[in-house]
């Protein structure tokens, strides 16, 4: 395995050193040797601005946005330029913000720029008063005046002049803008719950709006550039299931076809790393072919989950293979020594060792001759399958490579059906797929010796929460795969023995699955990853006394406190950890975190959750975020968490969770009515809350048995988000104490149905339960019954 080098260690320009050299963020460390006298966000910078009576220049982006052209251009043109640096140092206090480390700060000023100018983006460039009110802002500024746009030097002179001559007017304008934004972004609910008909209407409207934007030729919703937006897929699958349950199978099939075709196109496209696993950030063209090559953790976690959902619905191992491919990429390349899961890999890397210039996608692309030299007799088959050409293959769309950056290079994409190709060659399909897998392994070995993209080894709680969920769910859902299923590289389990011989224990960070049998691994390896990540967060980013989280970790916890997304996404992951087989200790922690989340972020009078605590006076806006974008909103996830928690506990606590969920959704009534497509996961959350009676699956038995694992897998075999799985071992005193405290009905059910030699399952809904069943097939069949006949 190639040595992983965090981005912060590669900087060679040491002529200057500024305060950022003492920071932990890889992005801030990238700027530690700029001639600009950068400060990090904090009181030291604010005090300096007050002392010198000068405005603040704030620049916000993150490490891998430097790969995007305008971010990189402004970095080189302005922040490494001695002349620009002198103007900034003489007239301003300059602050660099890593938007992943301080999303709260970035959100305030990006919202200001978007409101003022009708659009935003990164790099974010904003001028502030010493009391942090925005004066003016924008995104990219060229160094000199051109194309009718003022250059950065001109902007600096204009702001300096306005500060000297029109300070009061500037300050009043900034204060007014913040006041107006604060009012608009912290709306209160006009009632305590949504109108009864709205959840179903919002779900239908969202599906209709997305369907109108569906690309029937290449999959996906919308046009190029194409970003995976898993929340859209989640919503469409959820809506299809609702239609099917109500007898509208034709409509359900249409929605499901859109989703499955999209997932197939993404998996076959270049946005998917066919050699190493996982997905890149987005595709620049409509065919999912040429990506922006960075890999983000939040994409991996969410995409693994939607491929799991597709497998649950279809039982087609195409989808389970892609899920395994994603998760095994993370296990191979993105897990730290303590079980923590890193944030991202860069898009750029050097083409050869020692090269100073980096290129987009250099680690991932191939020349035709390289492939021929590596693969020998199988090169023709492989090149035909992945559309490799001597002249390069980035010619499928005029948008794929408009500047000829990839001339002579190939980005792997599957244009041909494997069955048809195998048949054409007179070859069994299994042999054809094995050859492709072995070819990918050979390319992987060669690629591993290339200079790697930089690793952002920052650990972000919210993103780890998303991935904890996918590993936990995979541990049971993938047990529904046929025993005959065979997976080829890059899935780790395709040849576990060879994998264990190839990568020593030091590389696997103590992962113990290599020493176990394949059967035991199928039950435990993914669960272990999820539990290790959760344990790392508890050890390093959670205060046991205050019950509060910190946002991120790199060489120690960051200064930033946990935000709403950190609590909501982690709670969701912990609930999945429990429901998919781990102990009640994760439930206890989830409830503890929900209490803290309510204390810190809940607007008890107006409803909904703010994204920040409001305790930091330097963060001027408290926003109630609702947009489900590349990541779901904290409010959408929180409502789903509350629905799930309300179904786990009983009594007044259950009522409290439901009331908070209802009140939170009421804040976003207008959004759900008019712009449902902007909030797809919130549409699901609203519908889940409106379901009259959630299905409960209660498993009772000894958890150490194989029978218990099989029954738990059966409980999760079918796709149904309106289902709660409870598992209880009556012999476990700690577990029984938990249920006696939080839901005595579950404790009674466990005592009354316990059998020493078998696992008993009950399916309960509408205040009644099915007769007990004791085998997985009977449980699966019971759960496949239509909702009306389950009770």
C-alpha positions in Angstrom: 0.0 0.0 0.0 1.3 3.4 -0.9 2.2 5.6 2.0 -0.6 8.0 2.9 0.7 11.6 3.2 -1.7 14.1 4.8 -1.8 17.3 2.7 -0.3 19.4 5.4 3.1 17.8 5.2 3.8 18.4 1.5 4.2 22.2 1.5 7.6 23.2 0.4 7.3 27.0 0.2 8.9 27.9 3.5 10.0 31.5 2.8 7.1 32.8 4.9 5.5 31.3 8.0 2.3 32.7 9.6 0.1 31.8 12.5 -1.6 29.0 10.6 1.4 26.8 11.2 0.1 26.1 14.7 -3.3 24.8 13.4 -4.4 21.2 13.0 -6.6 21.7 9.8 -4.9 20.4 6.7 -6.5 23.2 4.7 -5.2 25.9 7.1 -1.7 24.3 7.1 -1.7 24.6 3.3 -1.6 28.4 3.8 0.9 28.4 6.7 3.7 29.7 4.3 1.7 32.2 2.3 3.1 35.8 2.5 -0.4 36.8 3.7 -0.3 37.1 7.5 -3.2 34.8 8.1 -5.1 34.3 11.3 -7.4 31.5 12.2 -11.0 32.3 13.1 -10.9 33.4 16.8 -10.5 36.1 19.4 -6.9 36.8 18.5 -7.8 37.9 15.0 -10.8 39.9 16.2 -8.8 41.7 18.9 -6.1 42.6 16.3 -8.7 44.1 14.1 -10.1 46.2 16.9 -6.7 47.3 18.1 -5.6 48.4 14.6 -9.1 49.6 13.7 -9.1 47.9 10.4 -11.6 45.7 8.5 -11.3 41.9 8.4 -10.8 40.0 5.1 -12.3 36.5 5.5 -11.5 33.7 3.0 -13.3 30.4 3.4 -13.1 27.1 1.5 -11.6 23.7 2.3 -8.6 21.6 1.3 -10.0 19.9 -1.7 -11.9 22.9 -3.1 -8.3 23.9 -4.0 -8.7 21.4 -6.8 -11.6 23.4 -8.3 -10.2 25.8 -10.8 -11.3 29.2 -9.3 -10.2 28.2 -5.8 -6.9 27.1 -7.0 -6.5 30.2 -9.3 -7.2 32.7 -6.5 -4.8 30.8 -4.2 -1.9 31.1 -6.7 -2.8 34.5 -8.2 -3.5 36.4 -4.9 -2.5 34.6 -1.7 0.9 33.6 -2.9 1.6 37.1 -4.5 3.8 39.4 -2.5 2.1 42.5 -3.8 -1.4 41.4 -2.9 -0.1 40.1 0.5 1.3 43.5 1.3 -2.1 45.2 0.7 -3.8 42.6 2.9 -1.2 42.8 5.6 -1.2 46.7 5.7 -4.9 47.4 5.5 -6.7 44.3 6.9 -6.6 41.5 9.3 -6.8 38.4 7.2 -8.6 35.2 8.4 -8.6 31.8 6.8 -11.5 29.4 7.6 -11.7 25.7 6.8 -15.4 25.4 5.9 -15.4 21.8 7.1 -14.0 22.7 10.4 -16.2 25.7 10.9 -19.3 25.2 8.8 -21.2 27.6 11.1 -18.9 30.5 10.2 -19.0 29.7 6.5 -22.8 29.4 6.6 -23.2 33.0 8.0 -21.2 34.7 5.3 -22.2 32.5 2.4 -25.8 33.2 3.3 -25.0 36.9 3.2 -23.3 36.7 -0.2 -26.1 34.6 -1.6 -28.8 37.1 -0.3 -26.9 40.1 -1.5 -25.8 39.0 -5.0 -28.3 36.2 -5.8 -25.6 33.5 -5.8 -22.6 32.2 -4.0 -19.8 29.6 -4.2 -16.2 29.0 -3.2 -13.8 30.5 -2.7 -15.8 32.7 -0.4 -14.3 36.2 0.0 -16.0 38.6 2.5 -14.9 41.8 4.2 -16.1 42.3 7.8 -16.0 45.1 10.4 -14.0 44.3 13.6 -17.4 43.4 15.2 -17.8 40.8 12.4 -20.7 42.4 10.5 -20.3 41.9 6.7 -19.4 44.9 4.7 -19.2 43.4 1.2 -18.3 40.0 -0.3 -18.1 37.7 -3.3 -16.4 34.6 -4.5 -13.5 34.6 -6.9 -11.7 37.9 -7.7 -8.9 38.0 -10.3 -5.8 39.9 -9.2 -6.2 42.6 -11.8 -9.1 44.3 -13.5 -10.3 42.3 -16.6 -13.4 41.2 -18.4 -15.2 44.2 -17.0 -14.7 42.9 -13.5 -12.8 44.7 -10.8 -9.6 42.8 -9.7 -8.8 41.8 -6.2 -6.3 44.7 -5.7 -9.0 47.2 -6.9 -11.5 45.6 -4.4 -9.0 45.9 -1.6 -8.4 49.6 -2.4 -12.1 50.3 -2.6 -12.9 48.6 0.7 -10.0 50.5 2.3 -11.3 53.8 0.9 -14.9 53.1 2.0 -13.8 52.1 5.4 -11.9 55.4 5.8 -14.6 57.6 4.4 -18.0 55.9 4.7 -17.5 53.6 7.7 -20.8 54.4 9.4 -22.8 53.7 6.3 -21.0 50.4 5.7 -21.4 49.3 9.3 -25.1 50.1 9.3 -25.7 48.2 6.1 -23.9 45.1 7.4 -25.8 45.2 10.7 -29.1 45.6 8.9 -28.3 42.7 6.5 -27.5 40.4 9.5 -30.7 41.5 11.3 -32.9 40.7 8.2 -31.2 37.4 7.6 -31.5 36.4 11.2 -35.2 37.0 11.1 -35.7 35.1 7.8 -33.6 32.1 8.7 -35.0 31.4 12.2 -38.7 31.2 11.3 -41.1 29.9 13.9 -44.0 27.5 13.4 -47.5 29.0 13.2 -48.9 25.8 14.8 -47.7 22.8 16.7 -48.1 20.3 13.8 -48.6 20.0 10.0 -52.0 19.9 8.4 -53.1 16.2 8.2 -53.0 15.9 4.4 -49.6 17.7 3.9 -47.2 14.8 4.5 -48.7 12.6 1.8 -49.1 15.6 -0.6 -45.5 16.7 0.0 -44.2 13.2 -0.7 -46.2 13.0 -3.9 -45.2 16.5 -5.0 -41.5 15.8 -4.4 -41.7 12.6 -6.5 -43.5 14.5 -9.3 -41.0 17.3 -9.3 -38.0 14.9 -9.4 -39.6 12.8 -12.1 -39.9 15.8 -14.3 -36.1 16.3 -14.0 -35.3 12.7 -14.6 -32.7 11.9 -17.3 -34.2 8.8 -19.0 -31.1 8.3 -21.2 -28.3 8.4 -18.6 -30.1 8.3 -15.3 -30.1 10.9 -12.5 -32.2 13.9 -11.7 -31.1 17.0 -13.5 -28.4 17.8 -16.0 -24.7 18.1 -16.0 -22.7 18.5 -13.9 -24.2 15.5 -12.1 -23.9 15.2 -8.4 -25.0 12.1 -6.5 -27.8 13.3 -4.2 -28.7 10.2 -2.2 -31.6 11.9 -0.4 -33.4 12.0 -3.8 -33.0 8.3 -4.2 -34.0 7.6 -0.6 -37.2 9.6 -1.2 -38.1 7.9 -4.5 -37.6 4.4 -3.0 -39.6 5.4 0.0 -42.4 6.8 -2.1 -42.4 3.7 -4.4 -42.8 1.4 -1.3 -45.7 3.5 -0.1 -47.4 3.2 -3.5 -46.9 -0.5 -3.6 -48.3 -1.0 -0.1 -51.5 0.9 -1.2 -51.9 -1.3 -4.3 -50.5 1.2 -6.8 -47.9 -1.2 -8.2 -47.8 0.5 -11.6 -46.8 3.9 -10.3 -44.5 2.3 -7.8 -42.7 0.4 -10.5 -42.1 3.6 -12.6 -40.4 5.4 -9.7 -38.4 2.4 -8.8 -37.2 2.0 -12.4 -35.9 5.6 -12.3 -33.9 5.0 -9.2 -32.5 1.6 -10.2 -31.4 2.8 -13.6 -29.7 5.8 -12.0 -27.8 3.6 -9.6 -26.8 1.3 -12.4 -25.5 4.3 -14.5 -23.6 5.7 -11.6 -22.0 2.4 -10.8 -21.0 1.8 -14.4 -19.7 5.3 -15.0 -16.4 6.9 -14.3 -17.7 8.6 -11.2 -17.3 5.1 -9.7 -13.7 4.0 -9.0 -13.8 0.6 -10.7 -10.2 -0.2 -9.6 -10.2 0.9 -5.9 -13.8 1.2 -4.9 -15.9 4.1 -3.8 -17.3 7.1 -5.6 -15.9 10.4 -6.7 -17.6 13.7 -5.9 -19.5 14.4 -9.2 -19.4 14.0 -12.9 -18.7 17.0 -15.2 -20.8 15.4 -18.0 -24.3 14.0 -18.3 -23.1 10.4 -18.7 -21.5 10.0 -15.2 -18.2 9.6 -17.0 -15.5 12.1 -16.2 -15.6 13.0 -12.5 -14.1 15.7 -10.3 -11.9 13.0 -8.7 -12.0 13.9 -5.0 -13.7 11.3 -2.8 -15.8 12.6 0.2 -16.7 10.5 3.2 -20.3 11.7 3.3 -20.9 10.5 -0.3 -19.6 7.0 0.6 -21.8 6.6 3.6 -25.0 7.7 1.9 -24.4 5.9 -1.3 -23.6 2.6 0.5 -27.0 3.0 2.2 -29.0 3.6 -1.0 -27.3 0.7 -2.8 -28.3 -1.4 0.3 -31.9 -0.2 0.0 -31.8 -1.2 -3.7 -30.6 -4.6 -2.8 -33.2 -5.0 -0.1 -35.9 -4.3 -2.7 -34.6 -6.3 -5.6 -32.2 -9.0 -4.1 -30.0 -8.3 -7.1 -26.4 -8.7 -6.0 -25.3 -6.0 -8.5 -26.4 -3.5 -5.8 -24.9 -5.4 -2.9 -21.6 -5.7 -4.8 -21.5 -1.9 -5.2 -22.2 -1.5 -1.5 -19.4 -3.8 -0.5 -17.1 -2.1 -3.0 -17.7 1.3 -1.2 -17.4 -0.1 2.3 -14.3 -2.1 1.5 -12.7 0.9 0.0 -13.2 2.7 3.3 -11.8 -0.2 5.2 -8.8 -0.4 3.0 -7.9 3.3 2.6 -9.8 5.5 5.0 -9.7 4.1 8.6 -7.2 5.3 11.1 -5.4 3.4 13.9 -8.2 4.0 16.5 -11.1 3.1 14.2 -11.7 6.7 13.2 -12.8 7.3 9.6 -11.1 10.0 7.6 -12.8 12.8 5.6 -11.6 12.8 2.1 -9.1 12.2 -0.6 -8.0 14.9 -3.0 -8.7 15.0 -6.7 -5.1 16.1 -7.7 -1.9 14.2 -7.4 1.6 14.1 -9.0 2.0 12.0 -12.1 5.4 10.8 -11.0 7.4 10.6 -7.8 9.1 14.0 -7.1 7.0 15.9 -9.6 6.1 19.4 -8.2 3.0 19.9 -10.4 -0.1 18.0 -9.6 -2.8 17.1 -12.1 -6.5 16.4 -11.7 -7.2 12.6 -11.7 -3.6 11.6 -12.3 -3.9 8.8 -9.8 -6.9 7.3 -11.5 -6.5 7.6 -15.3 -4.8 5.2 -17.7 -3.2 5.3 -21.0 -4.0 2.4 -23.4 -0.4 1.3 -23.5 -0.2 1.2 -19.7 -3.1 -1.2 -19.6 -1.7 -3.3 -22.4 1.7 -3.7 -20.6 0.0 -4.6 -17.3 -2.7 -6.9 -18.5 -1.0 -8.7 -21.4 -3.4 -11.3 -22.9 -6.5 -9.9 -21.2 -5.9 -6.3 -22.3 -8.1 -6.5 -25.3 -11.1 -7.8 -23.3 -10.5 -5.3 -20.6 -10.2 -2.3 -23.0 -13.3 -3.3 -24.8 -15.3 -3.6 -21.6 -14.2 -0.3 -20.1 -14.0 1.7 -23.4 -10.3 2.3 -23.4 -8.7 3.9 -26.5 -5.1 4.9 -27.6 -6.4 8.5 -28.1 -8.2 8.6 -24.7 -11.8 8.0 -24.1 -13.1 11.3 -22.7 -15.0 11.9 -25.9 -18.4 10.7 -25.0 -19.7 14.2 -24.3 -18.6 17.6 -25.3 -18.6 18.5 -21.6 -16.3 15.6 -20.6 -13.0 17.3 -21.4 -13.5 20.7 -23.0 -9.9 21.8 -22.4 -8.2 18.5 -23.5 -6.8 17.9 -20.0 -7.2 14.2 -20.5 -5.9 13.8 -24.0 -4.6 10.3 -24.4 -6.0 9.3 -21.0 -8.8 7.0 -20.1 -11.4 7.1 -17.3 -12.9 3.6 -16.9 -16.5 3.4 -17.9 -18.7 0.3 -18.6 -20.7 0.8 -21.8 -21.3 -2.9 -22.6 -23.4 -5.5 -20.8 -21.2 -8.2 -19.2 -23.5 -11.0 -20.2 -23.6 -9.9 -23.9 -19.8 -9.4 -24.0 -19.2 -12.9 -22.4 -21.6 -14.5 -24.9 -19.9 -12.7 -27.8 -16.6 -14.2 -26.7 -18.2 -17.7 -26.2 -17.2 -17.5 -22.5 -19.1 -18.3 -19.4 -20.2 -15.2 -17.6 -18.5 -16.2 -14.4 -15.2 -16.6 -16.2 -15.6 -13.2 -17.9 -16.2 -11.5 -14.6 -13.3 -13.3 -12.9 -11.0 -12.0 -15.7 -12.2 -8.5 -15.2 -11.7 -8.8 -11.4 -8.2 -10.1 -11.8 -7.4 -7.3 -14.2 -8.7 -4.7 -11.8 -6.5 -6.3 -9.1 -3.4 -5.9 -11.3 -4.2 -2.3 -12.1 -4.8 -1.7 -8.4 -1.3 -3.1 -7.6 0.3 -0.8 -10.1 -1.8 2.2 -9.1 -0.8 1.7 -5.5 2.8 2.6 -6.4 1.8 5.9 -7.9 2.0 9.1 -5.9 -1.3 9.1 -3.9 -3.8 12.0 -3.7 -3.5 13.8 -0.4 -5.5 12.4 2.4 -7.6 14.7 4.6 -7.2 12.8 7.8 -9.6 15.0 9.7 -12.3 13.1 11.5 -15.7 14.8 11.3 -18.4 13.5 13.7 -21.4 14.0 11.4 -19.7 12.2 8.4 -18.6 9.3 10.7 -22.3 9.1 11.8 -23.4 8.5 8.2 -20.8 5.8 7.7 -21.5 4.1 11.0 -25.1 3.7 9.8 -24.0 2.1 6.5 -21.6 -0.4 8.1 -24.1 -1.3 10.7 -26.9 -1.9 8.2 -24.7 -3.8 5.8 -23.8 -6.3 8.5 -27.3 -7.8 8.4 -28.8 -6.7 5.1 -26.0 -8.4 3.1 -26.7 -11.7 4.8 -29.6 -12.0 2.4 -27.2 -12.5 -0.5 -27.4 -15.9 -2.1 -24.8 -18.3 -0.8 -23.5 -18.8 -4.3 -22.8 -15.1 -4.8 -19.3 -14.4 -5.9 -17.6 -11.0 -5.7 -14.5 -9.9 -7.6 -11.9 -7.3 -6.7 -12.0 -4.6 -5.4 -14.4 -6.2 -2.8 -12.2 -7.4 0.1 -14.1 -10.5 0.7 -13.6 -11.7 -2.9 -10.4 -13.3 -1.8 -10.0 -12.8 2.0 -7.0 -15.0 2.4 -5.0 -13.2 -0.3 -6.1 -9.9 1.1 -4.8 -10.8 4.6 -1.5 -12.0 3.2 -1.1 -8.9 1.1 -1.8 -6.3 3.8 -0.1 -6.8 7.1 -1.8 -6.2 10.4 -0.1 -2.8 10.8 -1.8 -1.6 7.6 -5.2 -3.0 8.6 -5.0 -1.1 11.9 -5.6 -4.1 14.1 -8.7 -5.2 12.2 -9.1 -8.8 13.4 -11.2 -10.2 10.6 -8.2 -11.9 9.0 -7.8 -14.3 11.9 -11.5 -15.4 11.8 -13.5 -17.8 9.7 -15.3 -16.4 6.6 -18.6 -17.3 8.3 -17.9 -15.3 11.4 -16.6 -12.4 9.4 -19.8 -12.2 7.4 -21.5 -11.5 10.8 -19.0 -9.2 12.4 -16.5 -7.4 10.2 -18.8 -4.5 9.2 -20.2 -4.2 12.7 -16.7 -4.0 14.2 -15.9 -1.0 11.9 -19.1 0.8 12.9 -18.5 0.2 16.7 -14.9 1.2 16.4 -15.8 4.5 14.8 -18.4 5.2 17.4 -16.0 4.3 20.2 -13.4 6.6 18.8 -15.8 9.5 18.9 -16.9 8.7 22.4 -13.3 8.5 23.6 -11.9 11.6 21.8 -14.8 13.9 20.9 -17.3 13.5 23.7 -17.3 15.0 27.2 -18.8 12.4 29.6 -19.5 15.2 32.2 -21.2 17.8 30.0 -22.5 15.2 27.4 -21.3 17.4 24.6 -19.6 16.6 21.3 -16.8 18.4 19.6 -17.1 18.7 15.8 -13.9 17.2 14.5 -10.5 15.7 15.4 -7.0 15.9 13.9 -4.1 15.6 16.2 -6.6 16.3 19.0 -10.1 17.7 19.1 -10.9 20.9 17.2 -11.9 24.1 18.9 -15.3 24.0 17.2 -18.1 22.5 19.3 -20.4 19.9 17.8 -23.1 21.3 15.5 -26.7 20.1 14.9 -25.5 17.7 12.1 -22.9 16.1 14.4 -25.6 15.2 17.0 -28.3 14.2 14.5 -26.2 12.1 12.2 -24.4 10.4 15.0 -27.7 9.6 16.8 -29.0 8.1 13.5 -25.9 5.9 13.3 -26.2 4.8 16.9 -29.8 3.8 16.4 -28.8 1.7 13.4 -26.0 0.2 15.4 -28.5 -1.0 18.0 -31.3 -2.1 15.6 -28.8 -4.1 13.5 -27.5 -6.1 16.3 -25.2 -4.2 18.7 -25.9 -3.6 22.4 -28.2 -1.3 24.3 -25.3 0.8 25.3 -25.6 2.5 21.9 -29.2 3.2 22.6 -28.4 4.7 26.0 -25.9 7.0 24.3 -28.3 8.0 21.5 -30.9 9.0 24.1 -28.2 10.9 26.0 -27.2 12.7 22.9 -30.8 13.5 22.0 -31.3 15.1 25.4 -28.2 17.3 24.8 -29.3 18.1 21.2 -32.6 19.3 22.6 -30.9 21.4 25.3 -28.5 23.1 22.9 -30.3 23.4 19.6 -34.1 23.1 20.0 -36.3 26.2 19.6 -38.8 25.2 22.3 -41.1 28.1 21.5 -40.8 28.3 17.7 -40.1 24.7 16.8 -37.2 23.1 14.9 -33.5 22.9 15.5 -30.9 25.7 15.0 -27.7 24.5 13.4 -25.6 26.1 16.2 -25.8 26.5 20.0 -25.9 30.3 19.9 -23.2 30.4 22.6 -20.4 31.7 20.4 -20.9 35.5 20.0 -18.7 35.4 16.9 -21.3 33.4 14.9 -23.9 36.0 14.1 -26.7 33.9 12.7 -28.6 30.9 14.1 -30.1 29.1 11.1 -32.8 26.4 11.0 -31.4 24.5 8.0 -33.9 22.5 5.9 -32.3 21.9 2.6 -31.5 18.3 1.9 -28.5 18.6 -0.5 -25.3 16.6 -0.8 -25.8 15.9 2.9 -29.3 15.7 4.5 -30.3 18.6 6.7 -29.9 18.2 10.4 -33.6 18.9 10.9 -34.7 16.2 8.5 -32.5 13.6 10.2 -33.6 14.8 13.6 -37.3 14.3 12.9 -36.6 10.8 11.7 -34.5 10.1 14.8 -37.4 11.4 17.0 -39.9 9.1 15.2 -37.5 6.2 15.8 -36.9 7.0 19.4 -40.6 7.5 20.1 -41.1 3.9 18.8 -38.4 2.5 21.1 -39.3 4.1 24.4 -42.8 4.3 26.0 -44.9 6.7 28.0 -44.3 10.5 28.4 -40.8 10.3 26.8 -42.3 8.8 23.7 -44.9 11.5 23.6 -42.2 14.2 24.1 -40.3 12.9 21.1 -43.3 12.9 18.8 -44.4 16.3 19.9 -40.9 17.7 19.1 -41.0 16.0 15.7 -44.4 17.5 14.9 -43.4 21.0 16.1 -40.2 20.8 14.1 -41.9 19.9 10.9 -44.5 22.7 11.3 -41.6 25.2 11.0 -41.1 24.0 7.4 -44.7 23.8 6.3 -44.3 26.3 3.5 -41.2 24.6 2.2 -43.0 21.2 2.1 -46.0 22.7 0.3 -44.2 24.7 -2.3 -40.6 23.4 -2.7 -40.8 19.7 -1.8 -38.0 18.8 -4.2 -35.6 20.9 -2.0 -36.4 18.8 1.0 -36.8 15.1 -0.1 -35.7 13.6 3.2 -37.9 15.9 5.1 -40.8 14.7 3.0 -40.0 11.2 4.1 -39.7 12.3 7.7 -43.1 14.0 7.6 -44.7 10.8 6.2 -43.0 8.6 8.7 -44.4 10.7 11.5 -47.9 10.5 10.0 -48.0 6.7 9.8 -50.7 5.6 12.2 -48.9 2.6 13.6 -45.3 1.8 13.1 -44.4 -1.9 12.8 -42.4 -3.5 15.6 -40.3 -6.6 15.3 -39.3 -8.0 18.7 -36.7 -10.7 18.9 -36.2 -12.7 22.1 -33.3 -15.1 22.7 -29.6 -15.6 23.4 -27.7 -13.1 21.3 -24.5 -15.2 21.1 -26.2 -17.9 18.9 -26.1 -18.3 15.2 -29.9 -18.6 15.2 -30.2 -15.1 16.7 -28.0 -13.7 13.9 -30.1 -15.4 11.3 -33.3 -14.1 12.8 -31.9 -10.6 13.0 -30.9 -10.7 9.4 -34.4 -11.9 8.5 -35.9 -9.0 10.4 -33.9 -6.6 8.2 -34.2 -8.5 4.9 -37.1 -6.5 3.5 -37.1 -2.8 2.8 -39.3 -0.9 5.2 -38.3 2.4 6.9 -41.5 2.3 9.0 -40.2 -0.6 11.1 -38.5 -0.8 14.4 -36.4 -3.9 15.4 -36.1 -4.6 19.1 -33.9 -7.5 20.3 -33.7 -8.6 23.9 -31.8 -11.3 25.7 -33.7 -11.9 28.9 -30.6 -13.4 30.5 -28.8 -10.1 30.2 -29.5 -8.1 33.3 -28.3 -4.8 32.0 -30.5 -5.1 28.9 -33.6 -6.0 31.0 -32.9 -3.1 33.3 -32.8 -0.7 30.3 -36.2 -2.0 29.0 -37.8 -1.9 32.5 -36.8 1.8 32.7 -37.6 2.8 29.1 -40.4 0.4 27.9 -41.7 -2.1 30.4 -43.9 -3.7 27.7 -40.8 -4.9 25.8 -39.4 -6.3 29.0 -42.6 -8.2 29.7 -42.8 -9.5 26.1 -39.2 -10.7 26.5 -39.9 -12.6 29.7 -43.1 -14.1 28.4 -41.6 -15.4 25.1 -38.2 -16.5 26.2 -37.1 -20.0 25.2 -33.7 -21.4 26.2 -33.1 -23.2 22.9 -34.6 -21.0 20.2 -35.1 -17.4 19.1 -38.7 -16.1 19.2 -39.9 -13.3 16.9 -43.1 -11.3 17.1 -44.4 -8.7 14.7 -46.6 -6.1 16.4 -48.7 -3.3 14.9 -52.0 -1.6 15.8 -51.8 -2.8 19.4 -51.6 -6.5 18.6 -48.9 -9.0 17.8 -48.6 -11.9 15.5 -48.3 -15.4 16.9 -44.6 -16.1 17.7 -42.4 -17.5 14.9 -39.0 -19.2 15.4 -37.4 -19.5 12.0 -36.1 -16.9 9.6 -38.2 -17.8 6.6 -41.5 -17.5 8.6 -40.3 -14.1 9.9 -39.4 -12.9 6.4 -42.8 -14.0 5.1 -44.6 -12.3 8.0 -42.8 -9.0 7.3 -43.6 -9.2 3.5 -47.4 -9.2 4.2 -49.2 -6.0 3.3 -49.6 -3.5 6.2 -53.3 -4.0 6.5 -53.0 -7.8 7.2 -50.0 -7.6 9.6 -51.8 -6.9 12.8 
